[in-house]
Amino acid sequence: MEGNGAQSVSVWMASASVPSFGPLAEDPNADVCVVGAGIAGMTTAYLLARQGRSVVVLDDGPIAGGQTQRTTAHLSNAIDDRYFEIERLHGEGGARLAAESHTAAIDRIEAIVREEPIDCDFERLDGYLFLPPGGDPEVLDRELAATHRAGLAGVERLPRAARALRHGALPALSRPGAVPPAQIPRRTRPGHRARRGPDLHRDPRRGH
């Protein structure tokens, strides 16, 4: 990622207050060093710290920078490339693994929000995969069959799903409760003391 001006500016970038850390002043000792302070790196560090490991996180930019700061905070176990394409490339086992890992990630985020507890308006909502105008309905049929083979049995095909768009009602796949939008945490609830997290440092050896 080359600077914040390379792409669009999200609402989080414009409004969130993010702590900053200077370069390492000494060589710290830790059980694990995580490189990257985005959502993946910070989640990894958090889970390791929960298991009693000492963790140092290194990044050459801000915490939650890069693609993380441009997220829509929309979590989904739907895949842009479609499950039937994952299945074609990696077999039914690969598609099932993709479905399980995406679903487990959402469940983990929900559990963290509940356990900490974090006031972030996490909510599970039904999700819908629509055909574009003029799209081939066979795509939905193939995706439905592939999602069921991948273990997502709750997905169903809706002949016509109304939506508040100019194109009106279109065929769609429905994922009940599978698409929760989660906002970046605004604050912890009153009376909650956050656990001590991993140490965060900017590594001058990795760039600016």
VOBA-1610 file (N, C-alpha, C; in pm, whole numbers, padded with zeros to 5 digits, always signed):
BEGIN
Met+00085-00119+00000Met+00000+00000+00000Met+00088+00123+00000Glu+00066+00211-00094Glu+00149+00331-00105Glu+00075+00453-00059Gly+00060+00477+00064Gly-00002+00601+00110Gly-00152+00597+00100Asn-00217+00682+00181Asn-00362+00681+00190Asn-00431+00742+00070Gly-00358+00817-00012Gly-00423+00881-00124Gly-00436+00792-00246Ala-00383+00668-00237Ala-00383+00579-00353Ala-00522+00527-00383Gln-00611+00523-00283Gln-00745+00471-00303Gln-00844+00561-00232Ser-00971+00518-00231Ser-01075+00599-00167Ser-01052+00608-00017Val-01114+00707+00044Val-01104+00730+00189Val-01234+00681+00253Ser-01222+00584+00344Ser-01340+00529+00411Ser-01384+00619+00525Val-01502+00591+00578Val-01553+00668+00692Val-01466+00646+00814Trp-01405+00525+00826Trp-01319+00497+00940Trp-01193+00584+00934Met-01135+00597+00814Met-01015+00677+00798Met-01041+00823+00832Ala-01161+00868+00799Ala-01194+01009+00819Ala-01234+01041+00963Ser-01277+00939+01040Ser-01335+00970+01170Ser-01272+00898+01289Ala-01206+00785+01266Ala-01157+00706+01379Ala-01025+00760+01433Ser-01008+00749+01565Ser-00884+00787+01630Ser-00802+00661+01653Val-00684+00654+01591Val-00601+00534+01599Val-00472+00566+01674Pro-00436+00487+01774Pro-00310+00514+01846Pro-00190+00492+01756Ser-00083+00565+01781Ser+00038+00552+01702Ser+00155+00517+01793Phe+00253+00448+01737Phe+00370+00404+01811Phe+00495+00437+01731Gly+00603+00470+01800Gly+00727+00502+01734Gly+00809+00379+01702Pro+00927+00399+01642Pro+01015+00287+01610Pro+01062+00216+01737Leu+01106+00094+01720Leu+01159+00017+01833Leu+01280+00088+01893Ala+01279+00101+02025Ala+01392+00163+02094Ala+01492+00058+02142Glu+01448-00067+02142Glu+01534-00177+02186Glu+01486-00305+02121Asp+01559-00413+02140Asp+01520-00542+02086Asp+01435-00615+02190Pro+01303-00622+02170Pro+01217-00688+02270Pro+01225-00840+02257Asn+01191-00909+02363Asn+01180-01054+02363Asn+01033-01093+02368Ala+00993-01189+02287Ala+00853-01233+02285Ala+00848-01376+02233Asp+00739-01444+02265Asp+00718-01578+02211Asp+00694-01575+02061Val+00621-01471+02017Val+00580-01462+01877Val+00595-01319+01827Cys+00643-01305+01705Cys+00645-01175+01638Cys+00549-01181+01520Val+00451-01095+01519Val+00354-01087+01410Val+00390-00966+01324Val+00407-00986+01195Val+00439-00877+01103Val+00311-00834+01033Gly+00268-00712+01061Gly+00146-00660+01001Gly+00041-00631+01106Ala-00003-00505+01116Ala-00100-00464+01217Ala-00237-00438+01157Gly-00269-00508+01048Gly-00404-00503+00994Gly-00494-00597+01071Ile-00615-00619+01021Ile-00712-00701+01093Ile-00663-00844+01110Ala-00593-00899+01010Ala-00544-01036+01021Ala-00433-01046+01126Gly-00336-00954+01119Gly-00226-00956+01214Gly-00270-00929+01356Met-00357-00830+01374Met-00403-00796+01508Met-00489-00907+01568Thr-00570-00972+01484Thr-00650-01083+01534Thr-00561-01199+01575Thr-00459-01227+01494Thr-00364-01333+01528Thr-00295-01303+01661Ala-00250-01178+01678Ala-00183-01139+01802Ala-00278-01148+01920Tyr-00401-01105+01901Tyr-00501-01109+02008Tyr-00525-01251+02055Leu-00545-01342+01959Leu-00574-01481+01995Leu-00455-01547+02064Leu-00333-01514+02018Leu-00214-01567+02083Leu-00202-01514+02226Ala-00229-01384+02245Ala-00223-01326+02379Ala-00327-01389+02471Arg-00444-01424+02416Arg-00546-01490+02495Arg-00500-01627+02543Gln-00409-01687+02467Gln-00355-01817+02503Gln-00232-01807+02593Gly-00200-01684+02637Gly-00091-01666+02730Gly+00044-01643+02666Arg+00049-01624+02536Arg+00175-01599+02468Arg+00208-01450+02473Ser+00337-01419+02482Ser+00380-01280+02468Ser+00401-01252+02320Val+00350-01138+02275Val+00346-01110+02132Val+00395-00968+02104Val+00474-00953+02000Val+00513-00822+01948Val+00459-00811+01806Val+00394-00700+01776Val+00341-00674+01642Val+00425-00565+01576Leu+00474-00593+01457Leu+00554-00496+01382Leu+00479-00452+01257Asp+00489-00325+01226Asp+00431-00273+01102Asp+00506-00148+01064Asp+00520-00125+00932Asp+00589-00004+00887Asp+00492+00110+00862Gly+00367+00092+00899Gly+00266+00196+00880Gly+00176+00203+01002Pro+00060+00265+00989Pro-00030+00281+01103Pro-00099+00150+01140Ile-00150+00143+01262Ile-00233+00030+01302Ile-00361+00032+01220Ala-00404-00087+01176Ala-00526-00100+01096Ala-00517-00014+00970Gly-00400-00011+00907Gly-00384+00064+00784Gly-00412-00023+00662Gly-00363+00019+00548Gly-00378-00059+00425Gly-00523-00088+00391Gln-00549-00212+00350Gln-00686-00250+00313Gln-00779-00254+00433Thr-00725-00279+00552Thr-00810-00285+00671Thr-00883-00153+00693Gln-00816-00041+00675Gln-00881+00087+00701Gln-00981+00125+00591Arg-00982+00050+00483Arg-01078+00076+00375Arg-01191-00025+00372Thr-01197-00111+00473Thr-01301-00213+00475Thr-01439-00151+00487Thr-01539-00221+00437Thr-01678-00181+00459Thr-01729-00239+00590Ala-01647-00324+00655Ala-01686-00394+00778Ala-01804-00488+00752His-01815-00534+00629His-01921-00626+00590His-01861-00765+00582Leu-01908-00856+00669Leu-01854-00991+00677Leu-01948-01087+00606Ser-01893-01179+00528Ser-01977-01271+00454Ser-01903-01400+00423Asn-01976-01511+00424Asn-01917-01636+00379Asn-01948-01664+00232Ala-02005-01565+00164Ala-02015-01570+00019Ala-01878-01535-00040Ile-01848-01590-00156Ile-01717-01569-00218Ile-01737-01504-00355Asp-01663-01398-00381Asp-01679-01325-00507Asp-01658-01415-00628Asp-01563-01507-00620Asp-01534-01594-00734Asp-01629-01712-00743Arg-01722-01722-00649Arg-01825-01825-00646Arg-01770-01961-00604Tyr-01853-02034-00531Tyr-01813-02166-00483Tyr-01796-02266-00595Phe-01874-02253-00701Phe-01856-02350-00809Phe-01721-02332-00878Glu-01667-02210-00875Glu-01535-02189-00933Glu-01426-02239-00838Ile-01443-02218-00708Ile-01350-02274-00610Ile-01349-02426-00621Glu-01467-02483-00636Glu-01479-02628-00650Glu-01410-02679-00777Arg-01423-02605-00884Arg-01358-02644-01009Arg-01206-02645-00995Leu-01154-02548-00923Leu-01010-02535-00908Leu-00953-02626-00799His-01028-02644-00691His-00973-02712-00573His-01056-02831-00526Gly-01160-02866-00600Gly-01241-02980-00563Gly-01342-02947-00454Glu-01431-03045-00426Glu-01534-03023-00325Glu-01473-03000-00187Gly-01362-03068-00158Gly-01297-03049-00029Gly-01246-02908-00011Gly-01189-02851-00118Gly-01139-02714-00110Gly-01251-02614-00093Ala-01363-02637-00162Ala-01478-02547-00148Ala-01537-02556-00008Arg-01543-02677+00047Arg-01595-02694+00183Arg-01503-02625+00284Leu-01373-02637+00264Leu-01278-02571+00354Leu-01295-02419+00349Ala-01316-02365+00228Ala-01338-02220+00215Ala-01464-02178+00290Ala-01572-02255+00275Ala-01696-02222+00344Ala-01679-02229+00495Glu-01612-02334+00542Glu-01594-02351+00686Glu-01506-02240+00745Ser-01399-02203+00673Ser-01308-02101+00726Ser-01374-01964+00729His-01448-01929+00623His-01517-01799+00622His-01622-01793+00733Thr-01697-01901+00751Thr-01800-01906+00853Thr-01739-01900+00992Ala-01629-01972+01013Ala-01562-01972+01143Ala-01507-01835+01178Ala-01458-01762+01077Ala-01406-01627+01102Ala-01516-01534+01151Ile-01633-01543+01090Ile-01745-01460+01133Ile-01786-01496+01275Asp-01793-01627+01303Asp-01830-01672+01438Asp-01728-01623+01541Arg-01600-01624+01504Arg-01496-01579+01598Arg-01510-01430+01627Ile-01534-01350+01524Ile-01552-01206+01545Ile-01672-01181+01635Glu-01781-01254+01611Glu-01899-01237+01695Glu-01868-01273+01841Ala-01789-01380+01861Ala-01754-01421+01996Ala-01667-01316+02065Ile-01572-01259+01992Ile-01485-01155+02050Ile-01568-01033+02090Val-01660-00994+02004Val-01747-00879+02035Val-01825-00905+02162Arg-01873-01029+02178Arg-01953-01064+02296Arg-01867-01076+02421Glu-01750-01138+02410Glu-01667-01167+02527Glu-01596-01043+02582Glu-01563-00946+02497Glu-01479-00836+02545Glu-01548-00740+02644Pro-01669-00695+02636Pro-01762-00682+02525Pro-01736-00551+02450Ile-01763-00549+02322Ile-01732-00434+02237Ile-01862-00377+02180Asp-01883-00248+02195Asp-02002-00181+02145Asp-01977-00141+02000Cys-02013-00229+01907Cys-01981-00202+01767Cys-02099-00230+01673Asp-02217-00251+01729Asp-02337-00273+01647Asp-02326-00396+01558Phe-02256-00500+01606Phe-02250-00625+01530Phe-02391-00683+01519Glu-02429-00724+01400Glu-02563-00779+01379Glu-02561-00876+01263Arg-02632-00986+01278Arg-02646-01082+01168Arg-02773-01051+01089Leu-02757-01044+00959Leu-02869-01016+00869Leu-02871-01117+00756Asp-02990-01137+00700Asp-02998-01222+00581Asp-02919-01159+00468Gly-02851-01241+00390Gly-02775-01191+00275Gly-02833-01244+00146Tyr-02819-01168+00039Tyr-02875-01207-00090Tyr-02773-01190-00201Leu-02766-01288-00287Leu-02681-01282-00405Leu-02772-01266-00526Phe-02768-01148-00588Phe-02855-01119-00702Phe-02781-01138-00833Leu-02858-01175-00933Leu-02807-01168-01069Leu-02808-01024-01116Pro-02711-00984-01196Pro-02720-00852-01259Pro-02828-00854-01365Pro-02880-00739-01403Pro-02981-00736-01510Pro-02929-00808-01634Gly-03008-00902-01685Gly-02966-00977-01803Gly-02875-01094-01771Gly-02850-01119-01641Gly-02762-01229-01603Gly-02826-01364-01628Asp-02742-01468-01637Asp-02788-01603-01666Asp-02832-01671-01536Pro-02960-01710-01523Pro-03007-01777-01401Pro-02931-01905-01369Glu-02867-01964-01469Glu-02791-02087-01445Glu-02677-02064-01344Val-02628-01940-01339Val-02521-01909-01245Val-02570-01930-01102Leu-02693-01887-01072Leu-02748-01907-00938Leu-02769-02055-00910Asp-02815-02130-01009Asp-02836-02273-00990Asp-02705-02344-00961Arg-02601-02309-01034Arg-02470-02371-01012Arg-02414-02333-00875Glu-02433-02206-00837Glu-02381-02162-00708Glu-02459-02225-00594Leu-02590-02239-00609Leu-02671-02303-00505Leu-02625-02445-00481Ala-02607-02521-00589Ala-02563-02660-00575Ala-02424-02667-00511Ala-02335-02576-00551Ala-02199-02577-00497Ala-02197-02538-00349Thr-02280-02441-00309Thr-02282-02401-00168Thr-02335-02515-00081His-02433-02589-00131His-02485-02702-00055His-02378-02811-00042Arg-02306-02837-00149Arg-02198-02937-00141Arg-02088-02891-00046Ala-02073-02758-00032Ala-01972-02703+00059Ala-02019-02701+00203Gly-02142-02741+00228Gly-02193-02749+00364Gly-02281-02634+00408Leu-02307-02539+00318Leu-02393-02425+00352Leu-02538-02459+00318Ala-02597-02545+00401Ala-02729-02601+00371Ala-02841-02499+00382Gly-02818-02387+00452Gly-02924-02288+00471Gly-02948-02198+00352Val-02860-02206+00251Val-02877-02121+00132Val-02991-02175+00048Glu-03079-02086+00002Glu-03191-02128-00081Glu-03208-02032-00198Arg-03275-02080-00302Arg-03299-01998-00420Arg-03436-01934-00411Leu-03441-01804-00432Leu-03567-01730-00434Leu-03600-01695-00579Pro-03717-01735-00629Pro-03750-01706-00769Pro-03745-01558-00801Arg-03802-01477-00711Arg-03798-01333-00731Arg-03787-01266-00594Ala-03678-01192-00573Ala-03658-01123-00446Ala-03669-00974-00468Ala-03765-00911-00402Ala-03784-00767-00419Ala-03666-00693-00356Arg-03623-00589-00420Arg-03519-00503-00364Arg-03549-00359-00405Ala-03504-00268-00324Ala-03534-00127-00347Ala-03436-00067-00447Leu-03434-00124-00566Leu-03349-00073-00673Leu-03433-00059-00798Arg-03385+00015-00891Arg-03465+00044-01010Arg-03492-00080-01093His-03410-00186-01074His-03430-00306-01155His-03545-00392-01104Gly-03600-00361-00984Gly-03713-00435-00932Gly-03673-00571-00880Ala-03770-00666-00880Ala-03746-00799-00825Ala-03667-00885-00922Leu-03566-00954-00870Leu-03481-01039-00951Leu-03458-01171-00879Pro-03423-01278-00952Pro-03386-01403-00885Pro-03267-01380-00794Ala-03260-01458-00684Ala-03151-01439-00589Ala-03130-01565-00508Leu-03011-01575-00448Leu-02985-01676-00346Leu-02993-01606-00211Ser-03056-01673-00114Ser-03071-01616+00020Ser-02984-01692+00118Arg-02910-01616+00200Arg-02828-01673+00307Arg-02882-01623+00440Pro-02965-01702+00510Pro-03023-01653+00635Pro-02919-01632+00743Gly-02913-01507+00792Gly-02824-01474+00902Gly-02678-01492+00873Ala-02638-01496+00748Ala-02499-01528+00715Ala-02417-01406+00683Val-02477-01290+00678Val-02404-01172+00634Val-02415-01062+00739Pro-02336-01068+00846Pro-02345-00966+00950Pro-02258-00846+00920Pro-02313-00723+00921Pro-02228-00605+00909Pro-02176-00566+01045Ala-02046-00543+01057Ala-01988-00505+01186Ala-01914-00374+01171Gln-01943-00280+01260Gln-01876-00152+01254Gln-01748-00156+01336Ile-01653-00072+01304Ile-01533-00059+01385Ile-01575-00016+01526Pro-01521-00079+01630Pro-01565-00047+01766Pro-01554+00102+01798Arg-01661+00157+01855Arg-01661+00297+01896Arg-01603+00311+02036Arg-01635+00217+02123Arg-01589+00224+02262Arg-01619+00091+02328Thr-01554+00061+02438Thr-01595-00052+02519Thr-01705-00007+02611Arg-01786-00100+02654Arg-01900-00063+02739Arg-01853-00015+02875Pro-01932+00071+02941Pro-01892+00124+03072Pro-01863+00012+03171Gly-01757+00028+03248Gly-01724-00071+03349Gly-01638-00185+03299His-01610-00188+03168His-01530-00297+03113His-01385-00256+03106Arg-01299-00340+03161Arg-01155-00316+03152Arg-01098-00407+03044Ala-01040-00346+02944Ala-00986-00426+02834Ala-00864-00504+02881Arg-00847-00625+02826Arg-00729-00704+02856Arg-00606-00638+02796Arg-00492-00666+02858Arg-00367-00613+02805Arg-00337-00683+02674Gly-00324-00607+02569Gly-00301-00664+02438Gly-00154-00677+02406Pro-00123-00719+02284Pro+00017-00733+02243Pro+00085-00597+02231Asp+00217-00597+02245Asp+00293-00474+02227Asp+00294-00438+02079Leu+00283-00308+02050Leu+00277-00261+01913Leu+00394-00167+01887His+00465-00191+01780His+00580-00109+01748His+00588-00088+01597Arg+00640+00025+01558Arg+00672+00048+01418Arg+00817+00008+01397Asp+00842-00070+01295Asp+00975-00121+01268Asp+01041-00031+01163Pro+01144+00046+01201Pro+01209+00136+01105Pro+01282+00059+00995Arg+01302-00068+01016Arg+01371-00149+00914Arg+01279-00190+00802Arg+01148-00163+00814Arg+01054-00203+00710Arg+00999-00082+00635Gly+01076+00022+00618Gly+01028+00136+00540Gly+01023+00261+00623His+00916+00346+00598His+00910+00476+00662His+00888+00468+00810
//
